Amino acid sequence: MNNLQSKTIDVRNIHPSQRHSLIFEMFDALAGGESIELVNDHEPRPLYYTFLHERTDKFQWEYLESGPTVWRVRIRKH
């Protein structure tokens, strides 16, 4: 069994201008193998592309739920 920590961040009630910086701050604080679970009210595709650009080869993106009202994504740090 994997004992590595997973944290959940629900950004639905966080102002949109603060979401990405908060998510990246949490991601950067993770150790390798740890993950965060993102809960959002819309498709987080722009965030995915930002991860591709700014954290190339340092993350794994896995959809856990894909709308129509809630999206959940596990973002694991390599």
HTML snippet that shows the backbone in 3Dmol.js (N, CA, C, O; Angstrom):
<script src="https://3Dmol.org/build/3Dmol-min.js"></script>
<div id="view" style="width:600px;height:400px;position:relative"></div>
<script>
const pdb = `
ATOM      1  N   MET A   1       0.843  -1.184   0.000  1.00  0.00           N
ATOM      2  CA  MET A   1       0.000   0.000   0.000  1.00  0.00           C
ATOM      3  C   MET A   1       0.884   1.243   0.000  1.00  0.00           C
ATOM      4  O   MET A   1       1.908   1.280   0.683  1.00  0.00           O
ATOM      5  N   ASN A   2       0.496   2.246  -0.755  1.00  0.00           N
ATOM      6  CA  ASN A   2       1.259   3.478  -0.870  1.00  0.00           C
ATOM      7  C   ASN A   2       0.895   4.417   0.269  1.00  0.00           C
ATOM      8  O   ASN A   2      -0.270   4.790   0.405  1.00  0.00           O
ATOM      9  N   ASN A   3       1.864   4.809   1.093  1.00  0.00           N
ATOM     10  CA  ASN A   3       1.632   5.691   2.225  1.00  0.00           C
ATOM     11  C   ASN A   3       1.913   7.145   1.899  1.00  0.00           C
ATOM     12  O   ASN A   3       1.872   7.994   2.789  1.00  0.00           O
ATOM     13  N   LEU A   4       2.198   7.451   0.635  1.00  0.00           N
ATOM     14  CA  LEU A   4       2.497   8.824   0.270  1.00  0.00           C
ATOM     15  C   LEU A   4       1.248   9.689   0.390  1.00  0.00           C
ATOM     16  O   LEU A   4       0.133   9.250   0.107  1.00  0.00           O
ATOM     17  N   GLN A   5       1.461  10.905   0.808  1.00  0.00           N
ATOM     18  CA  GLN A   5       0.391  11.834   1.107  1.00  0.00           C
ATOM     19  C   GLN A   5      -0.315  12.339  -0.153  1.00  0.00           C
ATOM     20  O   GLN A   5       0.311  12.550  -1.191  1.00  0.00           O
ATOM     21  N   SER A   6      -1.625  12.527  -0.038  1.00  0.00           N
ATOM     22  CA  SER A   6      -2.410  13.169  -1.082  1.00  0.00           C
ATOM     23  C   SER A   6      -3.246  14.255  -0.430  1.00  0.00           C
ATOM     24  O   SER A   6      -3.913  14.005   0.574  1.00  0.00           O
ATOM     25  N   LYS A   7      -3.220  15.457  -0.989  1.00  0.00           N
ATOM     26  CA  LYS A   7      -3.967  16.589  -0.454  1.00  0.00           C
ATOM     27  C   LYS A   7      -5.044  16.965  -1.449  1.00  0.00           C
ATOM     28  O   LYS A   7      -4.869  16.801  -2.656  1.00  0.00           O
ATOM     29  N   THR A   8      -6.168  17.474  -0.941  1.00  0.00           N
ATOM     30  CA  THR A   8      -7.253  17.920  -1.800  1.00  0.00           C
ATOM     31  C   THR A   8      -7.342  19.432  -1.737  1.00  0.00           C
ATOM     32  O   THR A   8      -7.269  20.030  -0.663  1.00  0.00           O
ATOM     33  N   ILE A   9      -7.504  20.045  -2.909  1.00  0.00           N
ATOM     34  CA  ILE A   9      -7.745  21.472  -2.989  1.00  0.00           C
ATOM     35  C   ILE A   9      -8.997  21.695  -3.826  1.00  0.00           C
ATOM     36  O   ILE A   9      -9.045  21.353  -5.007  1.00  0.00           O
ATOM     37  N   ASP A  10     -10.006  22.275  -3.191  1.00  0.00           N
ATOM     38  CA  ASP A  10     -11.261  22.595  -3.859  1.00  0.00           C
ATOM     39  C   ASP A  10     -11.215  24.085  -4.177  1.00  0.00           C
ATOM     40  O   ASP A  10     -11.321  24.924  -3.283  1.00  0.00           O
ATOM     41  N   VAL A  11     -11.057  24.403  -5.452  1.00  0.00           N
ATOM     42  CA  VAL A  11     -10.886  25.808  -5.842  1.00  0.00           C
ATOM     43  C   VAL A  11     -12.192  26.477  -6.264  1.00  0.00           C
ATOM     44  O   VAL A  11     -12.174  27.615  -6.731  1.00  0.00           O
ATOM     45  N   ARG A  12     -13.297  25.806  -6.110  1.00  0.00           N
ATOM     46  CA  ARG A  12     -14.568  26.369  -6.553  1.00  0.00           C
ATOM     47  C   ARG A  12     -14.937  27.658  -5.831  1.00  0.00           C
ATOM     48  O   ARG A  12     -15.639  28.497  -6.395  1.00  0.00           O
ATOM     49  N   ASN A  13     -14.479  27.831  -4.600  1.00  0.00           N
ATOM     50  CA  ASN A  13     -14.798  29.036  -3.835  1.00  0.00           C
ATOM     51  C   ASN A  13     -13.610  29.969  -3.702  1.00  0.00           C
ATOM     52  O   ASN A  13     -13.635  30.885  -2.881  1.00  0.00           O
ATOM     53  N   ILE A  14     -12.578  29.755  -4.491  1.00  0.00           N
ATOM     54  CA  ILE A  14     -11.392  30.620  -4.491  1.00  0.00           C
ATOM     55  C   ILE A  14     -11.473  31.520  -5.714  1.00  0.00           C
ATOM     56  O   ILE A  14     -11.823  31.069  -6.805  1.00  0.00           O
ATOM     57  N   HIS A  15     -11.152  32.779  -5.531  1.00  0.00           N
ATOM     58  CA  HIS A  15     -11.216  33.730  -6.644  1.00  0.00           C
ATOM     59  C   HIS A  15     -10.353  33.213  -7.797  1.00  0.00           C
ATOM     60  O   HIS A  15      -9.219  32.790  -7.575  1.00  0.00           O
ATOM     61  N   PRO A  16     -10.880  33.243  -9.032  1.00  0.00           N
ATOM     62  CA  PRO A  16     -10.142  32.706 -10.185  1.00  0.00           C
ATOM     63  C   PRO A  16      -8.719  33.255 -10.347  1.00  0.00           C
ATOM     64  O   PRO A  16      -7.835  32.533 -10.807  1.00  0.00           O
ATOM     65  N   SER A  17      -8.490  34.496  -9.984  1.00  0.00           N
ATOM     66  CA  SER A  17      -7.150  35.072 -10.144  1.00  0.00           C
ATOM     67  C   SER A  17      -6.134  34.464  -9.185  1.00  0.00           C
ATOM     68  O   SER A  17      -4.930  34.632  -9.379  1.00  0.00           O
ATOM     69  N   GLN A  18      -6.594  33.762  -8.155  1.00  0.00           N
ATOM     70  CA  GLN A  18      -5.694  33.184  -7.157  1.00  0.00           C
ATOM     71  C   GLN A  18      -5.511  31.673  -7.309  1.00  0.00           C
ATOM     72  O   GLN A  18      -4.651  31.083  -6.655  1.00  0.00           O
ATOM     73  N   ARG A  19      -6.304  31.054  -8.158  1.00  0.00           N
ATOM     74  CA  ARG A  19      -6.320  29.590  -8.227  1.00  0.00           C
ATOM     75  C   ARG A  19      -5.005  28.979  -8.685  1.00  0.00           C
ATOM     76  O   ARG A  19      -4.457  28.120  -7.994  1.00  0.00           O
ATOM     77  N   HIS A  20      -4.488  29.400  -9.829  1.00  0.00           N
ATOM     78  CA  HIS A  20      -3.293  28.753 -10.381  1.00  0.00           C
ATOM     79  C   HIS A  20      -2.098  28.910  -9.458  1.00  0.00           C
ATOM     80  O   HIS A  20      -1.356  27.951  -9.249  1.00  0.00           O
ATOM     81  N   SER A  21      -1.895  30.096  -8.904  1.00  0.00           N
ATOM     82  CA  SER A  21      -0.733  30.282  -8.021  1.00  0.00           C
ATOM     83  C   SER A  21      -0.844  29.405  -6.783  1.00  0.00           C
ATOM     84  O   SER A  21       0.161  28.863  -6.322  1.00  0.00           O
ATOM     85  N   LEU A  22      -2.037  29.257  -6.240  1.00  0.00           N
ATOM     86  CA  LEU A  22      -2.237  28.394  -5.074  1.00  0.00           C
ATOM     87  C   LEU A  22      -1.969  26.932  -5.424  1.00  0.00           C
ATOM     88  O   LEU A  22      -1.317  26.219  -4.662  1.00  0.00           O
ATOM     89  N   ILE A  23      -2.466  26.491  -6.563  1.00  0.00           N
ATOM     90  CA  ILE A  23      -2.263  25.100  -6.995  1.00  0.00           C
ATOM     91  C   ILE A  23      -0.778  24.815  -7.213  1.00  0.00           C
ATOM     92  O   ILE A  23      -0.277  23.774  -6.786  1.00  0.00           O
ATOM     93  N   PHE A  24      -0.071  25.735  -7.877  1.00  0.00           N
ATOM     94  CA  PHE A  24       1.361  25.522  -8.103  1.00  0.00           C
ATOM     95  C   PHE A  24       2.152  25.573  -6.805  1.00  0.00           C
ATOM     96  O   PHE A  24       3.133  24.845  -6.651  1.00  0.00           O
ATOM     97  N   GLU A  25       1.743  26.413  -5.878  1.00  0.00           N
ATOM     98  CA  GLU A  25       2.405  26.470  -4.567  1.00  0.00           C
ATOM     99  C   GLU A  25       2.263  25.134  -3.846  1.00  0.00           C
ATOM    100  O   GLU A  25       3.231  24.619  -3.287  1.00  0.00           O
ATOM    101  N   MET A  26       1.047  24.571  -3.859  1.00  0.00           N
ATOM    102  CA  MET A  26       0.831  23.267  -3.229  1.00  0.00           C
ATOM    103  C   MET A  26       1.620  22.179  -3.949  1.00  0.00           C
ATOM    104  O   MET A  26       2.242  21.337  -3.301  1.00  0.00           O
ATOM    105  N   PHE A  27       1.603  22.188  -5.289  1.00  0.00           N
ATOM    106  CA  PHE A  27       2.325  21.184  -6.064  1.00  0.00           C
ATOM    107  C   PHE A  27       3.823  21.249  -5.777  1.00  0.00           C
ATOM    108  O   PHE A  27       4.460  20.216  -5.571  1.00  0.00           O
ATOM    109  N   ASP A  28       4.378  22.437  -5.762  1.00  0.00           N
ATOM    110  CA  ASP A  28       5.816  22.588  -5.549  1.00  0.00           C
ATOM    111  C   ASP A  28       6.250  22.133  -4.161  1.00  0.00           C
ATOM    112  O   ASP A  28       7.409  21.766  -3.965  1.00  0.00           O
ATOM    113  N   ALA A  29       5.331  22.152  -3.196  1.00  0.00           N
ATOM    114  CA  ALA A  29       5.650  21.715  -1.836  1.00  0.00           C
ATOM    115  C   ALA A  29       5.596  20.198  -1.679  1.00  0.00           C
ATOM    116  O   ALA A  29       6.018  19.669  -0.650  1.00  0.00           O
ATOM    117  N   LEU A  30       5.085  19.497  -2.682  1.00  0.00           N
ATOM    118  CA  LEU A  30       4.994  18.036  -2.611  1.00  0.00           C
ATOM    119  C   LEU A  30       6.364  17.388  -2.773  1.00  0.00           C
ATOM    120  O   LEU A  30       7.250  17.921  -3.439  1.00  0.00           O
ATOM    121  N   ALA A  31       6.511  16.225  -2.146  1.00  0.00           N
ATOM    122  CA  ALA A  31       7.678  15.377  -2.391  1.00  0.00           C
ATOM    123  C   ALA A  31       7.356  14.504  -3.607  1.00  0.00           C
ATOM    124  O   ALA A  31       6.191  14.347  -3.971  1.00  0.00           O
ATOM    125  N   GLY A  32       8.384  13.944  -4.226  1.00  0.00           N
ATOM    126  CA  GLY A  32       8.171  13.049  -5.351  1.00  0.00           C
ATOM    127  C   GLY A  32       7.257  11.900  -4.971  1.00  0.00           C
ATOM    128  O   GLY A  32       7.446  11.280  -3.924  1.00  0.00           O
ATOM    129  N   GLY A  33       6.269  11.606  -5.804  1.00  0.00           N
ATOM    130  CA  GLY A  33       5.319  10.541  -5.553  1.00  0.00           C
ATOM    131  C   GLY A  33       4.053  11.001  -4.864  1.00  0.00           C
ATOM    132  O   GLY A  33       3.047  10.292  -4.891  1.00  0.00           O
ATOM    133  N   GLU A  34       4.078  12.174  -4.245  1.00  0.00           N
ATOM    134  CA  GLU A  34       2.885  12.710  -3.612  1.00  0.00           C
ATOM    135  C   GLU A  34       2.006  13.368  -4.668  1.00  0.00           C
ATOM    136  O   GLU A  34       2.452  13.660  -5.777  1.00  0.00           O
ATOM    137  N   SER A  35       0.742  13.596  -4.299  1.00  0.00           N
ATOM    138  CA  SER A  35      -0.182  14.194  -5.260  1.00  0.00           C
ATOM    139  C   SER A  35      -1.147  15.137  -4.568  1.00  0.00           C
ATOM    140  O   SER A  35      -1.323  15.116  -3.350  1.00  0.00           O
ATOM    141  N   ILE A  36      -1.766  15.966  -5.398  1.00  0.00           N
ATOM    142  CA  ILE A  36      -2.887  16.772  -4.942  1.00  0.00           C
ATOM    143  C   ILE A  36      -4.087  16.377  -5.788  1.00  0.00           C
ATOM    144  O   ILE A  36      -3.953  16.016  -6.958  1.00  0.00           O
ATOM    145  N   GLU A  37      -5.255  16.452  -5.177  1.00  0.00           N
ATOM    146  CA  GLU A  37      -6.494  16.220  -5.906  1.00  0.00           C
ATOM    147  C   GLU A  37      -7.184  17.566  -6.047  1.00  0.00           C
ATOM    148  O   GLU A  37      -7.554  18.196  -5.057  1.00  0.00           O
ATOM    149  N   LEU A  38      -7.348  17.992  -7.271  1.00  0.00           N
ATOM    150  CA  LEU A  38      -7.966  19.265  -7.589  1.00  0.00           C
ATOM    151  C   LEU A  38      -9.456  19.062  -7.827  1.00  0.00           C
ATOM    152  O   LEU A  38      -9.854  18.164  -8.570  1.00  0.00           O
ATOM    153  N   VAL A  39     -10.281  19.897  -7.196  1.00  0.00           N
ATOM    154  CA  VAL A  39     -11.724  19.895  -7.415  1.00  0.00           C
ATOM    155  C   VAL A  39     -12.067  21.253  -8.008  1.00  0.00           C
ATOM    156  O   VAL A  39     -11.721  22.291  -7.443  1.00  0.00           O
ATOM    157  N   ASN A  40     -12.756  21.241  -9.162  1.00  0.00           N
ATOM    158  CA  ASN A  40     -13.031  22.475  -9.876  1.00  0.00           C
ATOM    159  C   ASN A  40     -14.439  22.448 -10.462  1.00  0.00           C
ATOM    160  O   ASN A  40     -15.049  21.386 -10.583  1.00  0.00           O
ATOM    161  N   ASP A  41     -14.946  23.622 -10.824  1.00  0.00           N
ATOM    162  CA  ASP A  41     -16.289  23.721 -11.384  1.00  0.00           C
ATOM    163  C   ASP A  41     -16.292  23.816 -12.908  1.00  0.00           C
ATOM    164  O   ASP A  41     -17.340  24.018 -13.522  1.00  0.00           O
ATOM    165  N   HIS A  42     -15.127  23.671 -13.506  1.00  0.00           N
ATOM    166  CA  HIS A  42     -15.033  23.682 -14.971  1.00  0.00           C
ATOM    167  C   HIS A  42     -13.809  22.868 -15.400  1.00  0.00           C
ATOM    168  O   HIS A  42     -12.941  22.552 -14.586  1.00  0.00           O
ATOM    169  N   GLU A  43     -13.759  22.544 -16.658  1.00  0.00           N
ATOM    170  CA  GLU A  43     -12.642  21.774 -17.228  1.00  0.00           C
ATOM    171  C   GLU A  43     -11.334  22.531 -16.986  1.00  0.00           C
ATOM    172  O   GLU A  43     -11.206  23.673 -17.429  1.00  0.00           O
ATOM    173  N   PRO A  44     -10.365  21.930 -16.300  1.00  0.00           N
ATOM    174  CA  PRO A  44      -9.112  22.629 -15.977  1.00  0.00           C
ATOM    175  C   PRO A  44      -8.037  22.506 -17.061  1.00  0.00           C
ATOM    176  O   PRO A  44      -6.846  22.481 -16.751  1.00  0.00           O
ATOM    177  N   ARG A  45      -8.445  22.431 -18.309  1.00  0.00           N
ATOM    178  CA  ARG A  45      -7.491  22.274 -19.404  1.00  0.00           C
ATOM    179  C   ARG A  45      -6.432  23.389 -19.459  1.00  0.00           C
ATOM    180  O   ARG A  45      -5.265  23.086 -19.706  1.00  0.00           O
ATOM    181  N   PRO A  46      -6.793  24.673 -19.238  1.00  0.00           N
ATOM    182  CA  PRO A  46      -5.755  25.714 -19.245  1.00  0.00           C
ATOM    183  C   PRO A  46      -4.668  25.451 -18.186  1.00  0.00           C
ATOM    184  O   PRO A  46      -3.487  25.705 -18.422  1.00  0.00           O
ATOM    185  N   LEU A  47      -5.082  24.945 -17.030  1.00  0.00           N
ATOM    186  CA  LEU A  47      -4.113  24.611 -15.992  1.00  0.00           C
ATOM    187  C   LEU A  47      -3.199  23.481 -16.463  1.00  0.00           C
ATOM    188  O   LEU A  47      -1.993  23.516 -16.218  1.00  0.00           O
ATOM    189  N   TYR A  48      -3.762  22.489 -17.129  1.00  0.00           N
ATOM    190  CA  TYR A  48      -2.964  21.384 -17.666  1.00  0.00           C
ATOM    191  C   TYR A  48      -1.876  21.911 -18.606  1.00  0.00           C
ATOM    192  O   TYR A  48      -0.723  21.489 -18.524  1.00  0.00           O
ATOM    193  N   TYR A  49      -2.244  22.825 -19.489  1.00  0.00           N
ATOM    194  CA  TYR A  49      -1.264  23.370 -20.433  1.00  0.00           C
ATOM    195  C   TYR A  49      -0.209  24.218 -19.723  1.00  0.00           C
ATOM    196  O   TYR A  49       0.944  24.267 -20.150  1.00  0.00           O
ATOM    197  N   THR A  50      -0.602  24.873 -18.656  1.00  0.00           N
ATOM    198  CA  THR A  50       0.389  25.617 -17.868  1.00  0.00           C
ATOM    199  C   THR A  50       1.364  24.647 -17.208  1.00  0.00           C
ATOM    200  O   THR A  50       2.567  24.906 -17.173  1.00  0.00           O
ATOM    201  N   PHE A  51       0.854  23.533 -16.683  1.00  0.00           N
ATOM    202  CA  PHE A  51       1.738  22.508 -16.131  1.00  0.00           C
ATOM    203  C   PHE A  51       2.685  21.984 -17.201  1.00  0.00           C
ATOM    204  O   PHE A  51       3.878  21.825 -16.944  1.00  0.00           O
ATOM    205  N   LEU A  52       2.172  21.712 -18.397  1.00  0.00           N
ATOM    206  CA  LEU A  52       3.028  21.226 -19.481  1.00  0.00           C
ATOM    207  C   LEU A  52       4.163  22.202 -19.781  1.00  0.00           C
ATOM    208  O   LEU A  52       5.293  21.793 -20.047  1.00  0.00           O
ATOM    209  N   HIS A  53       3.856  23.475 -19.737  1.00  0.00           N
ATOM    210  CA  HIS A  53       4.852  24.492 -20.057  1.00  0.00           C
ATOM    211  C   HIS A  53       5.822  24.748 -18.902  1.00  0.00           C
ATOM    212  O   HIS A  53       7.027  24.873 -19.121  1.00  0.00           O
ATOM    213  N   GLU A  54       5.301  24.827 -17.674  1.00  0.00           N
ATOM    214  CA  GLU A  54       6.121  25.245 -16.537  1.00  0.00           C
ATOM    215  C   GLU A  54       6.695  24.102 -15.710  1.00  0.00           C
ATOM    216  O   GLU A  54       7.675  24.298 -14.991  1.00  0.00           O
ATOM    217  N   ARG A  55       6.104  22.914 -15.797  1.00  0.00           N
ATOM    218  CA  ARG A  55       6.587  21.768 -15.003  1.00  0.00           C
ATOM    219  C   ARG A  55       6.754  20.550 -15.910  1.00  0.00           C
ATOM    220  O   ARG A  55       6.364  19.441 -15.543  1.00  0.00           O
ATOM    221  N   THR A  56       7.324  20.754 -17.075  1.00  0.00           N
ATOM    222  CA  THR A  56       7.504  19.695 -18.057  1.00  0.00           C
ATOM    223  C   THR A  56       8.161  18.473 -17.417  1.00  0.00           C
ATOM    224  O   THR A  56       9.170  18.600 -16.723  1.00  0.00           O
ATOM    225  N   ASP A  57       7.594  17.301 -17.650  1.00  0.00           N
ATOM    226  CA  ASP A  57       8.125  16.017 -17.163  1.00  0.00           C
ATOM    227  C   ASP A  57       8.192  15.914 -15.644  1.00  0.00           C
ATOM    228  O   ASP A  57       8.916  15.064 -15.126  1.00  0.00           O
ATOM    229  N   LYS A  58       7.461  16.752 -14.916  1.00  0.00           N
ATOM    230  CA  LYS A  58       7.500  16.699 -13.445  1.00  0.00           C
ATOM    231  C   LYS A  58       6.168  16.319 -12.835  1.00  0.00           C
ATOM    232  O   LYS A  58       6.026  16.326 -11.612  1.00  0.00           O
ATOM    233  N   PHE A  59       5.170  15.982 -13.676  1.00  0.00           N
ATOM    234  CA  PHE A  59       3.844  15.706 -13.140  1.00  0.00           C
ATOM    235  C   PHE A  59       3.135  14.640 -13.962  1.00  0.00           C
ATOM    236  O   PHE A  59       3.488  14.359 -15.107  1.00  0.00           O
ATOM    237  N   GLN A  60       2.128  14.062 -13.333  1.00  0.00           N
ATOM    238  CA  GLN A  60       1.198  13.139 -14.008  1.00  0.00           C
ATOM    239  C   GLN A  60      -0.204  13.673 -13.751  1.00  0.00           C
ATOM    240  O   GLN A  60      -0.540  14.020 -12.618  1.00  0.00           O
ATOM    241  N   TRP A  61      -1.012  13.740 -14.783  1.00  0.00           N
ATOM    242  CA  TRP A  61      -2.368  14.310 -14.722  1.00  0.00           C
ATOM    243  C   TRP A  61      -3.369  13.193 -14.944  1.00  0.00           C
ATOM    244  O   TRP A  61      -3.320  12.508 -15.966  1.00  0.00           O
ATOM    245  N   GLU A  62      -4.286  12.999 -13.986  1.00  0.00           N
ATOM    246  CA  GLU A  62      -5.272  11.922 -14.102  1.00  0.00           C
ATOM    247  C   GLU A  62      -6.663  12.450 -13.745  1.00  0.00           C
ATOM    248  O   GLU A  62      -6.895  12.906 -12.626  1.00  0.00           O
ATOM    249  N   TYR A  63      -7.582  12.380 -14.709  1.00  0.00           N
ATOM    250  CA  TYR A  63      -8.958  12.778 -14.430  1.00  0.00           C
ATOM    251  C   TYR A  63      -9.629  11.719 -13.569  1.00  0.00           C
ATOM    252  O   TYR A  63      -9.578  10.529 -13.881  1.00  0.00           O
ATOM    253  N   LEU A  64     -10.259  12.160 -12.481  1.00  0.00           N
ATOM    254  CA  LEU A  64     -11.030  11.276 -11.620  1.00  0.00           C
ATOM    255  C   LEU A  64     -12.525  11.461 -11.846  1.00  0.00           C
ATOM    256  O   LEU A  64     -13.313  10.538 -11.643  1.00  0.00           O
ATOM    257  N   GLU A  65     -12.906  12.667 -12.270  1.00  0.00           N
ATOM    258  CA  GLU A  65     -14.294  12.997 -12.594  1.00  0.00           C
ATOM    259  C   GLU A  65     -14.264  14.099 -13.648  1.00  0.00           C
ATOM    260  O   GLU A  65     -13.497  15.054 -13.526  1.00  0.00           O
ATOM    261  N   SER A  66     -15.088  13.972 -14.673  1.00  0.00           N
ATOM    262  CA  SER A  66     -15.046  14.909 -15.804  1.00  0.00           C
ATOM    263  C   SER A  66     -16.400  15.542 -16.074  1.00  0.00           C
ATOM    264  O   SER A  66     -17.009  15.298 -17.116  1.00  0.00           O
ATOM    265  N   GLY A  67     -16.876  16.361 -15.130  1.00  0.00           N
ATOM    266  CA  GLY A  67     -18.062  17.166 -15.332  1.00  0.00           C
ATOM    267  C   GLY A  67     -19.355  16.378 -15.343  1.00  0.00           C
ATOM    268  O   GLY A  67     -19.358  15.179 -15.065  1.00  0.00           O
ATOM    269  N   PRO A  68     -20.430  17.032 -15.655  1.00  0.00           N
ATOM    270  CA  PRO A  68     -20.534  18.375 -16.230  1.00  0.00           C
ATOM    271  C   PRO A  68     -20.473  19.516 -15.217  1.00  0.00           C
ATOM    272  O   PRO A  68     -20.272  20.665 -15.611  1.00  0.00           O
ATOM    273  N   THR A  69     -20.642  19.230 -13.917  1.00  0.00           N
ATOM    274  CA  THR A  69     -20.602  20.327 -12.935  1.00  0.00           C
ATOM    275  C   THR A  69     -19.369  20.286 -12.044  1.00  0.00           C
ATOM    276  O   THR A  69     -18.980  21.310 -11.482  1.00  0.00           O
ATOM    277  N   VAL A  70     -18.751  19.122 -11.909  1.00  0.00           N
ATOM    278  CA  VAL A  70     -17.555  18.981 -11.070  1.00  0.00           C
ATOM    279  C   VAL A  70     -16.481  18.231 -11.849  1.00  0.00           C
ATOM    280  O   VAL A  70     -16.752  17.210 -12.482  1.00  0.00           O
ATOM    281  N   TRP A  71     -15.280  18.745 -11.793  1.00  0.00           N
ATOM    282  CA  TRP A  71     -14.103  18.076 -12.350  1.00  0.00           C
ATOM    283  C   TRP A  71     -13.154  17.807 -11.196  1.00  0.00           C
ATOM    284  O   TRP A  71     -12.897  18.685 -10.372  1.00  0.00           O
ATOM    285  N   ARG A  72     -12.637  16.585 -11.144  1.00  0.00           N
ATOM    286  CA  ARG A  72     -11.628  16.216 -10.146  1.00  0.00           C
ATOM    287  C   ARG A  72     -10.434  15.640 -10.901  1.00  0.00           C
ATOM    288  O   ARG A  72     -10.580  14.786 -11.775  1.00  0.00           O
ATOM    289  N   VAL A  73      -9.244  16.134 -10.538  1.00  0.00           N
ATOM    290  CA  VAL A  73      -8.019  15.710 -11.199  1.00  0.00           C
ATOM    291  C   VAL A  73      -6.976  15.400 -10.133  1.00  0.00           C
ATOM    292  O   VAL A  73      -6.795  16.165  -9.185  1.00  0.00           O
ATOM    293  N   ARG A  74      -6.291  14.266 -10.299  1.00  0.00           N
ATOM    294  CA  ARG A  74      -5.145  13.959  -9.449  1.00  0.00           C
ATOM    295  C   ARG A  74      -3.899  14.416 -10.193  1.00  0.00           C
ATOM    296  O   ARG A  74      -3.660  14.012 -11.331  1.00  0.00           O
ATOM    297  N   ILE A  75      -3.108  15.262  -9.541  1.00  0.00           N
ATOM    298  CA  ILE A  75      -1.854  15.743 -10.107  1.00  0.00           C
ATOM    299  C   ILE A  75      -0.737  15.210  -9.232  1.00  0.00           C
ATOM    300  O   ILE A  75      -0.560  15.638  -8.091  1.00  0.00           O
ATOM    301  N   ARG A  76       0.021  14.261  -9.789  1.00  0.00           N
ATOM    302  CA  ARG A  76       1.098  13.598  -9.025  1.00  0.00           C
ATOM    303  C   ARG A  76       2.432  14.182  -9.442  1.00  0.00           C
ATOM    304  O   ARG A  76       2.683  14.432 -10.621  1.00  0.00           O
ATOM    305  N   LYS A  77       3.279  14.394  -8.454  1.00  0.00           N
ATOM    306  CA  LYS A  77       4.623  14.923  -8.710  1.00  0.00           C
ATOM    307  C   LYS A  77       5.588  13.768  -8.920  1.00  0.00           C
ATOM    308  O   LYS A  77       5.594  12.809  -8.148  1.00  0.00           O
ATOM    309  N   HIS A  78       6.399  13.859  -9.959  1.00  0.00           N
ATOM    310  CA  HIS A  78       7.419  12.832 -10.230  1.00  0.00           C
ATOM    311  C   HIS A  78       8.626  13.069  -9.360  1.00  0.00           C
ATOM    312  O   HIS A  78       9.597  12.316  -9.434  1.00  0.00           O
TER     313      HIS A  78
END
`;
const viewer = $3Dmol.createViewer("view");
viewer.addModel(pdb, "pdb");
viewer.setStyle({}, {cartoon: {color: "spectrum"}});
viewer.zoomTo();
viewer.render();
</script>
